[in-house]
């Protein structure tokens, strides 16, 4: 039996979900911020451990699907420690620009320091921003990416509309996110791993089991593949599709602004 829960939207009463808890919508961003302030310093170590390094392959696939070319403008939302931004910086070259954005100051600081240490700064900018109200002009970017960040957004519909607004006609959005396994035995094993192993790893590596319990719960509360595809279409994206990775544990959604 899966631990999947119903996915409540932001309600007219102003409530939403934080993992399996129902909280005031105004409180969710603060609670998510506390999670990522707690884990920022060991975020990459935990990603490698809890995914057995496979997250690097998921991100590599995303980079290839992005189709970034020299001179283009890229916004990496919830970009965290900068894995995607680093790759895009190399691909857009000196005539392009990549903006690494994150709502969380601790995560953005880790990403900024990491990229500065690599020397890749001539075409990179760093902006603390909320995905629901992106502080950029209409029709600015050729590519938007959000990797393992959409499930933490309070109002996903509002965020998708904001992403659509700042994307240029002809541009694309890529959403890499944990999703719903499509193989039942894998789903059961994944549930057991998520709710037993992840919090234990979090306690050992970051001294924070609760944040990784939230991670497992937030994945279960995230829209499934078809639901998210429909949400993107409602926001205006066309030619939407998705690609299941690792049996649907992760999915890469793609949509275009035509």
Helices and strands as residue ranges (DSSP letters): E 15-18, E 21-24, H 25-39, G 40-42, H 43-51, H 55-66, E 73-77, H 83-92, E 97-102, H 105-118, E 124-128, G 131-133, E 141-147, G 150-152, H 156-166, E 167-178, H 184-192, I 193-197, H 198-206, H 209-221, H 225-234, E 238-245, G 246-248, E 250-256
